[in-house]
């Protein structure tokens, strides 16, 4: 569909006619008559000069003016409306990067990896599937900080998650779960209610920060921020020692009671991920979260067309000027 961005500029079209009618005519200058005995020698030049004043020259000039005015109205071609995929969800990931995440009790493609690497692998696939959501990323250890603000750019979120490393936030090996929740509340408090979700992944207990996890959960509940907590780590693991192989519990420090309370207080759910398969299932369940419906948004691609009438106007003007200079 053809569309004019500034259609009111079409009011300029009659301007040359109005100027011709309203402005006073050029006064006639009386000059002395010159009698030339050999007038026939000037006949060709006089005919050419008169031909430059033919009425069609005015029509060409007016067509050039019309094309110029049409160009400045900024004509555009609007394509078919395209519906944008926007769910309206604001989803923040809070990932533990404390020293304890170095435990290699997860497997990816039959290879032992640390907990953070497993999260990066599985959460990366989850991020790619969240089409239409705004995603953000918080990293926390001794301190919590916003690594990626809310954005529709899923590729950037995944890249920066993969670039995170253990110990990036800490001066000493501690975990500030409460501060991570508090930072999420701060970043999401001005967003639409019922569209805010925090997914918090940790393998330990709160040992640092100014805000306790339960107090942070209470504030989150008041802000209607739903929190899904995920406890990371295997229940048992075989390690080599001086006395041979022995079983250990690498998740002994995991505070499941607090994580469950956080989820319950905010209307979320607590999940336990003992291996990569369970972690993938958890993200599959999170994929089933119903998005908040928004009014449908549409985008219409636009193609600028102003250069076509502008080119015609320039060509006609140059052609008319060349004709008058040559035959006048």
C-alpha positions in Angstrom: 0.0 0.0 0.0 1.3 3.5 -0.9 1.6 5.8 2.0 2.7 9.5 2.2 4.5 10.3 5.4 3.8 14.1 5.2 0.7 14.3 3.0 0.0 17.9 4.0 2.9 19.1 1.9 0.7 18.4 -1.2 -0.8 21.9 -0.4 2.3 23.3 -2.0 1.3 22.0 -5.5 -0.7 25.1 -6.6 2.1 27.5 -5.4 3.6 28.2 -8.8 0.1 29.0 -10.3 -0.7 31.3 -7.3 2.6 33.1 -7.7 2.0 33.6 -11.4 -1.5 35.0 -10.8 -0.7 37.2 -7.7 2.7 38.6 -8.5 2.7 41.7 -10.8 3.8 41.1 -14.4 7.2 42.1 -15.5 7.0 45.7 -16.8 7.5 46.2 -20.5 10.7 48.1 -21.3 10.4 50.4 -24.3 13.4 50.1 -26.5 14.4 51.9 -29.7 13.4 50.1 -32.8 16.2 48.7 -34.9 15.7 48.3 -38.5 17.8 45.6 -40.1 17.8 45.5 -43.9 18.8 41.8 -43.9 16.1 40.5 -41.5 16.1 37.1 -43.1 19.5 36.3 -41.5 17.8 36.5 -38.0 14.8 34.4 -38.9 16.2 31.1 -37.7 17.3 32.5 -34.3 14.0 34.2 -33.8 12.1 31.0 -34.5 14.2 29.0 -32.0 13.8 31.6 -29.3 10.0 31.7 -29.8 9.9 27.9 -29.7 11.4 28.0 -26.2 8.3 29.8 -25.0 5.9 27.2 -26.2 3.1 26.2 -23.7 4.5 22.7 -23.3 7.5 24.1 -21.5 5.2 25.3 -18.7 3.7 21.9 -18.5 7.1 20.2 -18.2 8.0 22.7 -15.5 4.8 22.0 -13.5 5.3 18.3 -13.8 8.8 18.7 -12.4 7.3 20.8 -9.5 4.7 18.1 -8.9 7.4 15.4 -8.7 9.5 17.5 -6.3 6.5 18.1 -4.0 5.7 14.4 -4.2 9.3 13.5 -3.2 9.2 15.8 -0.1 6.0 14.2 1.1 8.1 11.1 1.6 6.2 8.4 -0.2 6.5 4.9 1.2 5.4 1.4 0.3 3.9 -0.5 3.3 4.2 -4.2 3.2 1.8 -6.7 4.8 1.5 -6.5 8.6 3.8 -9.0 10.4 2.7 -10.2 13.9 5.5 -9.9 16.4 6.1 -12.8 18.8 6.0 -11.0 22.2 4.8 -12.9 25.3 5.3 -10.1 27.8 7.4 -12.2 30.3 10.3 -10.7 32.1 12.5 -13.6 33.1 15.7 -13.1 35.2 18.3 -15.9 35.7 20.4 -15.8 38.9 23.3 -18.1 38.7 25.7 -19.1 41.6 29.3 -18.6 40.6 30.9 -19.3 44.0 33.8 -21.5 44.6 31.7 -24.6 45.4 30.4 -24.6 41.8 33.8 -26.1 40.8 32.6 -29.6 41.9 32.7 -31.9 38.9 29.7 -34.1 39.7 27.9 -33.4 36.4 28.3 -35.1 33.0 27.9 -33.5 29.6 28.2 -35.9 26.6 29.9 -38.5 28.9 32.4 -36.1 30.1 32.7 -34.9 33.7 32.2 -31.1 34.0 31.8 -28.7 36.8 28.4 -27.4 37.9 28.7 -24.0 36.2 29.6 -25.6 32.9 26.5 -27.9 33.1 24.3 -24.8 33.9 25.8 -23.0 30.9 25.1 -25.9 28.6 21.6 -26.6 29.7 20.5 -23.0 30.4 21.9 -21.9 27.0 19.4 -24.2 25.3 16.6 -22.9 27.6 17.5 -19.3 26.7 17.3 -20.1 23.0 13.8 -21.4 23.4 12.5 -18.4 25.2 11.3 -16.5 22.1 9.3 -13.5 23.0 10.6 -13.2 26.6 12.9 -10.5 27.9 15.8 -12.2 29.6 18.3 -10.9 32.1 21.2 -12.5 34.0 22.5 -12.0 37.6 25.7 -13.6 38.8 26.2 -14.0 42.6 29.0 -15.2 44.9 30.2 -13.0 47.7 28.4 -10.2 45.9 25.5 -10.1 43.5 25.6 -8.0 40.3 23.6 -7.5 37.2 25.5 -9.2 34.3 22.9 -8.6 31.6 19.9 -6.3 31.9 16.5 -7.3 30.5 16.7 -7.7 26.8 15.1 -9.5 23.9 18.6 -10.4 22.6 18.8 -14.0 23.6 22.1 -14.5 21.8 23.8 -11.9 23.9 22.4 -13.4 27.2 23.7 -16.8 26.2 27.1 -15.5 25.2 27.6 -13.6 28.4 26.4 -16.6 30.5 29.0 -18.8 28.7 31.7 -16.2 29.4 31.0 -16.2 33.2 33.5 -18.1 35.3 33.7 -19.3 38.9 34.9 -16.7 41.3 34.1 -13.7 39.0 32.2 -12.0 41.9 34.0 -13.0 45.0 36.9 -11.9 47.2 36.4 -15.0 49.3 34.3 -18.2 48.8 30.9 -17.2 50.0 27.3 -17.1 48.6 24.8 -14.2 48.8 21.5 -15.7 47.8 19.5 -12.9 49.6 21.3 -10.1 47.8 20.7 -11.9 44.4 17.0 -11.9 45.1 17.1 -8.3 46.3 18.8 -7.2 43.1 16.3 -9.1 41.0 13.5 -7.3 42.9 15.1 -3.9 42.2 15.5 -4.6 38.4 12.0 -6.0 38.0 9.9 -3.8 40.3 8.9 -1.4 37.6 7.9 -4.1 35.1 4.4 -5.4 34.5 2.9 -7.4 37.4 2.2 -11.1 36.8 4.9 -11.2 34.1 8.0 -11.3 36.4 9.9 -14.5 37.1 13.2 -15.2 38.7 15.0 -18.6 38.3 17.7 -19.0 40.9 20.3 -21.7 40.7 22.7 -22.4 43.6 24.5 -25.3 45.2 24.9 -24.0 48.7 23.5 -21.9 51.5 23.5 -18.1 52.1 26.8 -17.2 53.8 27.2 -13.5 52.7 25.3 -10.4 51.8 23.2 -7.9 53.7 19.8 -9.4 53.0 18.7 -12.8 54.3 17.1 -15.1 51.7 13.8 -15.3 53.6 13.5 -11.6 54.1 14.3 -11.2 50.4 11.6 -13.7 49.5 9.1 -11.8 51.7 9.9 -8.6 49.7 9.6 -10.5 46.4 6.2 -11.8 47.5 5.0 -8.3 48.1 6.3 -7.3 44.6 4.5 -10.4 43.1 7.8 -11.7 41.9 7.6 -15.5 41.3 10.8 -17.3 42.2 11.7 -20.8 41.0 14.7 -22.2 42.9 17.0 -25.0 41.7 19.3 -26.9 44.0 22.4 -28.0 42.1 24.7 -31.0 42.9 24.8 -34.8 43.2 23.7 -36.5 46.4 26.7 -38.8 46.4 30.0 -39.0 44.5 32.9 -41.4 44.5 36.3 -39.8 45.2 39.8 -41.2 45.4 41.6 -41.0 48.7 44.6 -42.5 50.5 42.4 -45.4 51.5 40.9 -46.0 48.1 37.6 -44.9 46.6 35.0 -43.6 49.0 31.5 -42.0 48.8 31.0 -38.3 49.7 28.1 -36.0 49.6 29.1 -33.0 47.4 25.8 -31.3 48.2 26.1 -31.3 52.0 26.0 -27.5 52.1 22.9 -27.2 50.0 20.2 -25.5 52.0 17.1 -27.1 50.5 14.9 -26.0 53.3 15.5 -22.3 52.6 15.2 -22.8 48.9 11.9 -24.5 49.3 10.7 -21.8 51.6 11.7 -19.1 49.1 9.7 -20.8 46.3 6.7 -21.4 48.4 6.5 -17.8 49.7 6.6 -16.4 46.2 4.3 -18.9 44.4 7.1 -20.7 42.6 8.5 -24.2 43.0 11.8 -25.8 44.2 13.5 -28.2 41.9 16.4 -30.6 42.7 19.0 -31.2 39.9 21.4 -34.0 40.8 22.6 -34.5 37.2 22.4 -33.0 33.7 19.3 -35.0 32.8 17.4 -33.7 35.8 18.5 -30.2 35.0 17.2 -30.5 31.5 13.9 -31.9 32.7 13.6 -28.9 35.1 14.1 -26.4 32.2 11.5 -28.4 30.2 9.0 -27.8 33.0 9.9 -24.2 33.2 9.2 -24.0 29.4 5.6 -24.8 30.2 5.1 -21.6 32.1 2.0 -19.9 30.6 3.0 -16.5 29.2 1.2 -13.3 30.1 -1.1 -12.4 27.2 -0.5 -8.9 25.7 -2.3 -7.1 22.9 -0.9 -8.3 19.6 1.8 -6.1 18.1 2.3 -5.8 14.4 5.2 -4.5 12.3 4.8 -3.3 8.7 7.9 -3.2 6.6 8.5 0.1 4.9 10.3 0.9 1.6 11.2 4.5 0.9 10.1 5.7 -2.6 11.0 9.4 -2.5 14.0 9.0 -4.8 11.9 8.1 -7.8 9.9 11.3 -8.1 13.0 13.3 -7.0 15.0 11.7 -9.9 12.2 12.6 -12.4 12.0 16.2 -11.1 15.8 16.6 -11.5 15.9 15.1 -15.0 13.0 17.3 -16.2 14.5 20.4 -14.7 17.9 19.7 -16.2 16.3 18.9 -19.6 14.2 22.1 -19.6 17.1 24.3 -18.6 19.3 22.7 -21.3 16.7 23.3 -23.9 16.2 27.0 -23.0 19.9 27.7 -22.9 20.4 26.1 -26.3 17.5 27.7 -28.1 17.2 31.1 -26.4 
